[in-house]
Amino acid sequence: MSEPQILAIGGGGISQEPQNTALIDYFVSLTGKTNPRVCLINTASGDRDAGTVLGYRAYNRRGCMVRNLTFFPREVEDLRSFVFDHDLIHVGGGNTAALLAIWRLNGLDTILRDAWQAGIVLGGVSAGAICWFEDGITDSFGPTLRGMNDGLGFLAGSCCPHYNGELQRRPTYQRLIAEGMRPGIAIDDGCAAHFRGTELVEFVTSRTDSQGYRLTRDPETNAAVETPVAARLLG
């Protein structure tokens, strides 16, 4: 059995190729297979066709066999067999809260945990990064960013994507950490956090101006402490 892996992408991904070509190449390489089977899950965008088309194009170019799992409408009867017939699960961005609600109603949350523990590579961008953690920063409830504390919890702590891509991400995350949100990581657009098991191995990036960060809370001042972490530039 392969070791569980998650790649949490801060922003961009397949929607910004060729700028993120190296990052998607890296995601595929984590499967260890020449022609891996990829499952696209775009629940967070309401299974919008545009994201699915981009996903098929991106992964087909890399020699992958691609299928998508939809809930609008749901067309797969046996979700477990469908998920386990893939090597990589790519979760697209959008409304994280809606994604979690729909997955839980259909039992996909439990299936994905089992798939992760069985060695199927999980990951995604924005909502597809936040969902694996306990806490996150989201615009799921309106244009104002808010904290969310009911993630899947495969990975401990919190996650904030788009850290350098949206002006309110950094101050909102720091404020929430100061107010008691679990410590965690922030990820710039074009950067990703690679986890093996539940441990962060490294940040990787396809851009020279992107990196990762660790966010903690100072017990004496209650202020958020941001520690930049250099990301390995992918060639």
N, C-alpha and C positions, 0 to 999 in steps of 0.2 A: 504494500500500500504506500502511495506517495504521501509526502508531508503536506499538510494543509497550507494553502497559499492564498493571499488576497493582495490585489494591487489596487490601491485607492488613488484615483487620478483627480487632481485638483481642479482641472478645467481644460476644455479643448477637446482632447481625444480625437475621435474619428471626424468630428465636425470641423476640425481645423487642419486637416492634412493639406499639403505635404509638410507643414510646419511640425507636426507631431508624428511624423513617419517612424522615427526611431523609437518613440515611446510605445506605439502599437506593435512594432516589431518585437520589442522586449516583452510585452504582454503575451504575445503568441509563443515566444521562446520558453516561457515558464512551463508550458505543457510538456516540453521535451520531445515533442512529436513534429514530424515534417509536415504533415497535413492534418492538423487537429480539427476536431469537430467543435464548432462554436455555436452557442445558443445566445441569441439576442433577446433581452428582456427590456422592453421600453414601457413598462407599466406607468412609470412616473410622468410620461408625456401623453398618457391615454392611448398608447400604442400608435402614435402618430406615424404616418407613412414615411415622412421625410427622414426621420431617424433610422428607420428600418432599412430604407434604400441605401443610406450612407454606410450602414453597418455591413450590408451585403457586399457593397462595392469594396470597402476597405479589407474585409477578411477574405473575400474571393481572390483579390489580387495577391494575397499571401498564400494561396493554395489551400485555404481552409474550406471545409464543408460547412455551410451556414444554414441555420434554421432560426425562426423566431417564435417565441412563446407569447401569445396574446391573451388578454382577458376581455377585450372589447371587439368582437365577442371571444369567449373562451372556446377554443376549438380542439383542445387536447383533453381527452378523458383521463388518462393515466399520467398525472404530472410527474410522479416519481420515476417511472420508466423513461419518460421523455427527457427529464433533466439528466438522469444517469447515463444517457446515451451520448453525452457530450464530454469534451475535455476542458472546455473553457466557457464560463458564463459571463457575458458582458452586459452590465446593467446601465442603461442610459439615464440621462439627467431629467429633471422636472420636479414634480411635487413629491417630496420624500414622505410626507405624512400619508398621502393617498396611496402611494406605493406600499407602505407598511400595512395599511388597513386592508388593502385588497389581497396582499400575500397572505396575511393572517386568516382572512375569511376563507381562503382556498387551501390553507395548509401548506403553502409554498415555503413559508419561513422554516418549518421543521425539515422539509425536504432539502432546502439549501444548506442547512446546518449539517445534515447527514452527508450531502455531496461534498461539502468543504472538508469534512473529517475523512472522507474517502479519497481525497486527493484531487478532486476536480478543482481547477483554478477558478477563483471567483474574483470579480472586480468590476470597476466601472468608473464613471465620471460624475462629479457633483453629487446628486442624489445617490448615484451608484457607488459613491465613496462613503457618504455619510451613513448609509443604512446599516453597515456592518458594525458600527460602534454603539456604545450605550447612549451617548449624547451627541448632539450636532447643532449647527447653526443653519437655519432654513428660512426661506421665504414662502413656505407652504401655506401659511395662514394669511397672506397678504403681502403688500410691497415692503412692509417694515420687517427687517430680519428679527427672528426670535429664536430662543433656545428650544430644543426638543430633547426630551429625556426618555424616550421609549423606543430607541433603536433596537436592532436585533441582538446586540450585545455579544456577537462573536468575538469582537475585539474590545478590550477594556478602555474606558475613558471617552474622550470627546474628539470630534473632528470638524474642522472648518475648511472647506474648499474655497477656491477663488480668492485666496488671501491677498494677492496683489492685483486681482482683476476687477474687484468691485470695491468702491471707496468705503463702504460701511462694514465690510467684513472684519477688518482688523480691529477697529474700535469696539464693535459689538462683541466679538469673541473675548477681547480683553476684559470688557466690563462684566460679561457673564462669568468668566473665570474668577474675577475678583468677588463676585456675588455668591460664589460657591459651586459653579458648574465643575464637574470632574475635569482634572487636567487632561491634556491631550496634545494633538498635533494640528498644525495648520499647513496647508499645501497650496503653493502658487499654481496658477494656470501653467500647463505644460510640464508639470512636475507630478511625480507619483510616489507614494509610500508603499514599499514592498514588505509584506509581512510573511514570515514563515512560522507556522503555528500561530501563536499569539504575540510573537516578538517582532518588533520592527527591525528589519535587516538593514535597510538603507533607503534613502531618497534617491530617485533617478530622474533625469530631466532630458528633454530634447531641446531645451533653450538655455542660452548662456545667462539669462537674467531671471531664472526661476530657481527656487530652493524650497526647503521645508523648514519647519519651526517646531519647537516644543514649547508648550504653554503650561506653566504651573502657577500656584498661588503662594505668595510669601506669607508664612504664618504670622509674622510680626506686624506687617503693614496691611495685610489682606489685598495687596495689589497684585495684579497679574505680572508674571515674569516671562518675557519672551526670549527664547534662546534660538537664534538662527542655526540651522544645520545645513551644511553644504551638500548639494546633491551631485551625484556622479553623472557627468555629461555623457550621454549615449552617443556613440558614433554611428 
